[in-house]
Amino acid sequence: MEEFIDALEKEKDHLEKVIKVVSAGGKFLRLPYQKKSRSISENLKLISQNLDRLSCLYNQRGERKNDRQRTI
C-alpha cells in the first residue's frame, strides 16, 4: 500500500509543479530527470497515464485480495 501512496505523492508533486508553471504564465516544464522541456499538455498527459496505470494496479490487487477472502 505504501508504494501506491509514494507513487501518488510523486504525481501530486508533478501536478503542483505544473500548476506553478502555469500560474507564472509558463508553457513548458522540465523536471530534473528529463533531458528536454515538455509542454504543459504533455506533462498533464503523463500524469493522467500514470494515474490510470496506478488505478489499474490498485484495482487488480484489490480483486486478488477479494478472491483470497472468498476462498477462505
N, CA, C and O of each residue as an XYZ file, in Angstrom:
288
protein
N       0.819     -1.190      0.000
C       0.000      0.000      0.000
C       0.867      1.259      0.000
O       0.518      2.262     -0.622
N       1.998      1.197      0.702
C       2.868      2.371      0.768
C       3.419      2.749     -0.598
O       3.629      3.929     -0.879
N       3.656      1.754     -1.449
C       4.174      2.055     -2.783
C       3.165      2.863     -3.589
O       3.554      3.724     -4.379
N       1.866      2.598     -3.400
C       0.840      3.380     -4.083
C       0.815      4.805     -3.559
O       0.684      5.758     -4.327
N       0.941      4.943     -2.258
C       0.940      6.275     -1.649
C       2.148      7.069     -2.134
O       2.026      8.252     -2.450
N       3.309      6.430     -2.196
C       4.513      7.103     -2.688
C       4.341      7.541     -4.142
O       4.720      8.653     -4.511
N       3.771      6.665     -4.957
C       3.557      6.996     -6.367
C       2.554      8.138     -6.509
O       2.729      9.018     -7.352
N       1.508      8.126     -5.690
C       0.531      9.219     -5.722
C       1.159     10.537     -5.284
O       0.860     11.589     -5.849
N       2.020     10.481     -4.286
C       2.725     11.691     -3.833
C       3.595     12.252     -4.959
O       3.668     13.465     -5.152
N       4.250     11.364     -5.693
C       5.099     11.798     -6.805
C       4.260     12.499     -7.871
O       4.655     13.543     -8.388
N       3.105     11.927     -8.199
C       2.227     12.546     -9.195
C       1.667     13.870     -8.677
O       1.513     14.822     -9.441
N       1.367     13.930     -7.391
C       0.882     15.174     -6.781
C       1.944     16.264     -6.895
O       1.637     17.403     -7.250
N       3.195     15.912     -6.594
C       4.295     16.870     -6.708
C       4.451     17.358     -8.146
O       4.648     18.548     -8.389
N       4.361     16.432     -9.092
C       4.464     16.769    -10.513
C       3.348     17.749    -10.891
O       3.597     18.753    -11.558
N       2.127     17.451    -10.463
C       0.993     18.317    -10.777
C       1.157     19.696    -10.143
O       0.822     20.704    -10.766
N       1.661     19.752     -8.926
C       1.889     21.039     -8.268
C       2.916     21.869     -9.035
O       2.778     23.089     -9.122
N       3.942     21.225     -9.591
C       4.934     21.941    -10.397
C       4.303     22.479    -11.673
O       4.600     23.599    -12.090
N       3.434     21.687    -12.293
C       2.734     22.135    -13.494
C       1.874     23.354    -13.159
O       1.878     24.338    -13.899
N       1.145     23.295    -12.059
C       0.289     24.411    -11.647
C       1.122     25.666    -11.413
O       0.722     26.766    -11.795
N       2.267     25.498    -10.792
C       3.153     26.635    -10.511
C       3.625     27.290    -11.814
O       3.635     28.516    -11.928
N       4.015     26.469    -12.793
C       4.477     26.992    -14.082
C       3.341     27.710    -14.805
O       3.538     28.798    -15.346
N       2.160     27.108    -14.815
C       1.012     27.715    -15.490
C       0.628     29.026    -14.805
O       0.306     30.007    -15.476
N       0.660     29.045    -13.487
C       0.331     30.266    -12.737
C       1.292     31.405    -13.070
O       0.911     32.576    -13.048
N       2.529     31.055    -13.375
C       3.537     32.063    -13.716
C       3.508     32.420    -15.207
O       4.312     33.227    -15.674
N       2.579     31.813    -15.941
C       2.449     32.110    -17.365
C       3.333     31.262    -18.261
O       3.443     31.536    -19.456
N       3.958     30.247    -17.710
C       4.832     29.381    -18.497
C       4.064     28.382    -19.342
O       2.901     28.074    -19.080
N       4.748     27.887    -20.363
C       4.119     26.911    -21.254
C       4.878     25.589    -21.304
O       4.399     24.613    -21.882
N       6.065     25.563    -20.697
C       6.889     24.357    -20.720
C       7.441     24.076    -19.333
O       7.602     24.982    -18.516
N       7.727     22.800    -19.080
C       8.275     22.376    -17.799
C       9.319     21.297    -18.054
O       9.087     20.366    -18.825
N      10.466     21.430    -17.404
C      11.483     20.388    -17.476
C      11.763     19.919    -16.058
O      12.295     20.663    -15.234
N      11.399     18.681    -15.791
C      11.686     18.093    -14.490
C      13.154     17.693    -14.444
O      13.757     17.464    -15.492
N      13.743     17.602    -13.252
C      15.183     17.311    -13.128
C      15.642     16.047    -13.857
O      16.778     15.988    -14.328
N      14.786     15.049    -13.953
C      15.186     13.792    -14.583
C      14.881     13.753    -16.079
O      15.090     12.726    -16.724
N      14.388     14.865    -16.640
C      14.095     14.928    -18.070
C      15.200     15.684    -18.796
O      15.762     16.640    -18.260
N      15.510     15.254    -20.016
C      16.550     15.928    -20.800
C      16.025     17.203    -21.445
O      16.757     18.186    -21.562
N      14.759     17.194    -21.865
C      14.220     18.371    -22.542
C      12.916     18.811    -21.886
O      12.260     18.055    -21.170
N      12.573     20.053    -22.158
C      11.313     20.587    -21.633
C      10.145     19.953    -22.371
O      10.242     19.610    -23.549
N       9.057     19.808    -21.664
C       7.828     19.289    -22.265
C       6.729     20.310    -22.064
O       6.720     21.053    -21.083
N       5.801     20.336    -23.008
C       4.687     21.272    -22.885
C       3.822     20.885    -21.692
O       3.870     19.757    -21.204
N       3.045     21.838    -21.246
C       2.148     21.585    -20.119
C       1.187     20.456    -20.466
O       0.923     19.590    -19.632
N       0.659     20.458    -21.690
C      -0.281     19.397    -22.072
C       0.392     18.027    -22.063
O      -0.232     17.037    -21.679
N       1.667     17.955    -22.484
C       2.389     16.677    -22.426
C       2.570     16.220    -20.983
O       2.422     15.037    -20.677
N       2.889     17.160    -20.099
C       3.048     16.821    -18.685
C       1.732     16.334    -18.090
O       1.717     15.363    -17.334
N       0.632     16.998    -18.424
C      -0.675     16.571    -17.909
C      -1.055     15.197    -18.451
O      -1.653     14.388    -17.741
N      -0.709     14.937    -19.704
C      -0.984     13.624    -20.295
C      -0.204     12.531    -19.562
O      -0.743     11.458    -19.291
N       1.068     12.805    -19.239
C       1.880     11.832    -18.499
C       1.302     11.563    -17.113
O       1.237     10.415    -16.672
N       0.885     12.622    -16.435
C       0.279     12.459    -15.110
C      -0.970     11.597    -15.216
O      -1.169     10.684    -14.414
N      -1.807     11.885    -16.200
C      -3.040     11.118    -16.398
C      -2.746      9.644    -16.671
O      -3.393      8.763    -16.106
N      -1.773      9.382    -17.536
C      -1.409      7.995    -17.846
C      -0.891      7.276    -16.608
O      -1.235      6.119    -16.365
N      -0.068      7.959    -15.831
C       0.473      7.344    -14.619
C      -0.628      7.044    -13.609
O      -0.613      5.995    -12.966
N      -1.582      7.961    -13.466
C      -2.691      7.731    -12.534
C      -3.583      6.588    -13.012
O      -4.066      5.797    -12.201
N      -3.805      6.496    -14.325
C      -4.580      5.376    -14.871
C      -3.889      4.052    -14.572
O      -4.532      3.082    -14.168
N      -2.577      4.021    -14.772
C      -1.803      2.798    -14.519
C      -1.876      2.413    -13.041
O      -2.069      1.246    -12.700
N      -1.720      3.410    -12.173
C      -1.810      3.144    -10.732
C      -3.192      2.630    -10.350
O      -3.319      1.718     -9.533
N      -4.215      3.215    -10.940
C      -5.584      2.792    -10.648
C      -5.800      1.336    -11.048
O      -6.401      0.564    -10.301
N      -5.310      0.966    -12.226
C      -5.449     -0.421    -12.685
C      -4.720     -1.382    -11.754
O      -5.260     -2.425    -11.382
N      -3.500     -1.031    -11.380
C      -2.734     -1.894    -10.472
C      -3.426     -2.021     -9.121
O      -3.497     -3.111     -8.553
N      -3.932     -0.912     -8.614
C      -4.609     -0.918     -7.320
C      -5.860     -1.792     -7.376
O      -6.124     -2.570     -6.460
N      -6.631     -1.659     -8.461
C      -7.847     -2.463     -8.610
C      -7.528     -3.947     -8.749
O      -8.243     -4.788     -8.205
N      -6.464     -4.274     -9.472
C      -6.072     -5.676     -9.626
C      -5.697     -6.282     -8.284
O      -6.069     -7.416     -7.984
N      -4.972     -5.540     -7.489
C      -4.586     -6.055     -6.173
C      -5.808     -6.226     -5.283
O      -5.889     -7.181     -4.511
N      -6.743     -5.319     -5.388
C      -7.966     -5.423     -4.603
C      -8.781     -6.639     -4.992
O      -9.352     -7.310     -4.132
N      -8.838     -6.932     -6.302
C      -9.569     -8.105     -6.774
C      -8.911     -9.386     -6.281
O      -9.597    -10.323     -5.871
N      -7.581     -9.428     -6.319
C      -6.876    -10.622     -5.836
C      -7.127    -10.823     -4.348
O      -7.303    -11.951     -3.886
N      -7.141     -9.728     -3.607
C      -7.389     -9.821     -2.169
C      -8.799    -10.343     -1.918
O      -9.002    -11.180     -1.039
N      -9.775     -9.857     -2.683
C     -11.153    -10.323     -2.530
C     -11.285    -11.790     -2.911
O     -12.027    -12.532     -2.268
N     -10.572    -12.215     -3.953
C     -10.605    -13.625     -4.359
C     -10.073    -14.518     -3.244
O     -10.626    -15.587     -2.982
N      -9.009    -14.085     -2.594
C      -8.445    -14.868     -1.491
C      -9.428    -14.967     -0.336
O      -9.552    -16.020      0.288
N     -10.117    -13.890     -0.053
C     -11.068    -13.886      1.061
C     -12.244    -14.806      0.766
O     -12.772    -15.439      1.680
N     -12.660    -14.889     -0.485
C     -13.788    -15.746     -0.850
C     -13.443    -17.225     -0.726
O     -14.309    -18.041     -0.410
N     -12.179    -17.575     -0.974
C     -11.794    -18.985     -0.933
C     -11.561    -19.482      0.484
O     -11.473    -20.689      0.712
N     -11.463    -18.579      1.423
C     -11.203    -18.982      2.813
C     -12.457    -19.472      3.469
O     -12.433    -19.854      4.639
